[in-house]
Amino acid sequence: MLPSFEGVYRNGKIELIEMPANVNGEKRVIVTFLEPQHIDLQSRGINKSHAAELRARLATFAEDWDSPEMKLYDNYETTKSKL
């Protein structure tokens, strides 16, 4: 099975969200561009004012969520299995 890694195309380069383990040297890759994910909040019972309220309440956690140390939790099960 071929391993897959999520990333972002930015300024002509692919930036991987998770670095692959055991990949050394130059390797051939296949890149597939995905459509943006759209979450229909209304189908989940969340209107615009409720979404704004949730965003404001969760903003206090943004600095912690975006810190480099929290990347450990992006793929928690994989990371945990390597310990």
Order of alpha helices (4+ residues) and beta strands (2+ residues): beta-beta-alpha-alpha-alpha
